[in-house]
């Protein structure tokens, strides 16, 4: 062991007091700077994860609103096809609202490229377009089934958004279960 330390001992014997203190200070500062750098890097990762989770929550919130209006539209169309005139008028007004919400969700998707659900969203848009085309000639049962299939597509889309935004992989137990309820369980229960 003295063989390995002999060059350092010889160097320290030749230096004055101030250079010795500077060398010791540098030896202690290097690990502190290294640990601080690693800590800042981990903090930046946590901040990026939080930003991605916030984007996912924005998408899920917009999707939940769309899901709610679609459920209302399903019920109103079912009543309208059963002969309720007021329900028919309310369903046609709600159709415009749902179209606007689809456009808002699409613009949200285009603004935030971190979460890409373009293919799944196009599929839900196509299903909604088919439902709108067949509104007048469909039967009550067929309309209800078509709306239910679209709601199931929304559930799959919500799960995919939660997965892509890493909400479903949240390391904290309480928020993990909360997101599971918000993205998966509650939409299934309301359907």
N, C-alpha and C positions, 0 to 999 in steps of 0.2 A: 504494500500500500504506500509506503513512503516513496517508493520509486515513481509512482504516478503523480504524487503531489510535490515532488522535489522541484519541478520547474516553477510551479505557482509559489512555493515558499521562497525560492530564490528571487522571484520577481517582487514579491511583497517586501522582502528585506531591503531591496534597493530603492523602493519608492518612499516618498515623504508621506506625511499623515493625510493631507488633502487628497492626493490621488488614490490612496488606499480606501478612503471613505467613498470616493466616487465609484470605484470598482465594486465595492460592496453594495452601494445603493443601486447600481445598474443590475447587479445579480439578483437583487430583490425586486426590482422594477419590471424586469422582463417577464417573469411569471404572472405578475399582477396585470400587466398590459395584455398578455395572452388570454388570461381568464376573463378579463373585462371584454375583450373582443369576442370571445365565444359567447359570453352572456348577452351582448348586444345582438349578435347573430341569432340567438334563440328567441330574443324578444321580437326581432323583425319577423321571424317565422310565425310567431304567435299572432302578431298584428296582421300579417297576410291571411292567416287562417280565419281570423275574425272578420276581415273584410269579405272574404269569400262566403262565409256563413251569413253575413248580412245581406249579400246579394241573393243568396239562396232563399232567405226569409222574404225578401221583396217579391221574388218570383212566386213563392208559395202563397203569400198573402193575396197576390193578384189572382192566382189560380183558384184559391178558395172562394173569392168573390165571384169569379166566373162560374165555379161549381155550384154555388148557392143559387145564382140566377138561372142556371140551367135546370136545377131541380124545380124551381118555381115554374119555369117554362114548361117542363114536362107535366106538372100538375095542371097548369092552365090549359095546355093543349088537350089533355085528357078530358077536362071538363068541357072545353069548347067542342070537341068531337062528340060529346054526349048531348050537345044541344044548348049549352049555356052561352048566350050572346055576349054577356059582359066578360066572360073568361076569354072569349075569342079576341075581343078588343085588347084586353090586358096582355094576352100572349103576343099579339102583334107588336105592341109597344115594347114589351120585354125583348122581342127579337132584335129590335134596333139597339137596345142597351147591350145585349150580348155581342152583337156585331162590333160595337164600339170597344167593348172590353177585349175582344179578340185582337183588335188593332192596337190597343194599349199594351197588351201582353207581347205582341209581335215587336212593337217599338222598344219595349223593355229588353227583349232578347237581342235586338240589333245593337242597342247601346252598350250592353254589357256582354263582352265576348268570353268572359270567364266560364259562363255556364252556357253550353251549347246544346239545345234540345230541338234543333231545327226540324229534323226528320219526324220526330214524335209529334211536334206541334203541327206540322203540315198535315199529318194524318188526322189529328183532331179537327183541324180546319176543314179538311175534306169531308169528314163525317158530318160536321155541322152544316156544310153546304148541301149535302145529300138530304139531311133532315129538313132544311128550309125549302128545298125543291119539292119535296113530297108532302108538304104540310097540308095542302088542300085535298089531295086524293088518298091520303093514308087513313087507315082505320085506327081506332083508339088503341087497340092492343099493339099494332105495329109501331105506332108513334111512341108508345111507352117503351117498347123494347129498344127502339133506335136511340131514344134518349138515354136509356140505362146503359147501353153499350158505349155511348159517348162519355158518360160519367165514369165508367170503368177505365176508359182510356185516360181520363183526367187523373184517376188514382195512380195509374202506372206512370204518368208524367210527373206527378208529385213525388213519387218514390224515386224516380230517376233524378229529379232536381235535388232532392235531399242527399242522394248519393254523390252527385257531381259537386255539390257545394260543400261536401264533407260534413254536413249536418248530422247525418246518420252515423258518423264515425267520431262524434264528439267525445273527447277524453273524459269529460266530467259526467258523472253518472246521472245527476239530476237533470241536466239539460239533454242528455242522450235520451232519457225516457220521455221528456217533454216533447222533443222533436218527433220521437216515434209516435206519440199520441197525435200531434198536430199534423204530421204528414201521412200517417198510415191509418191509425185506428179510428180517429174521429170522422174522417171522410167516409170510411166504410160503414160506420154506425149511422151516419146521416143519410146514407143512400138506402 
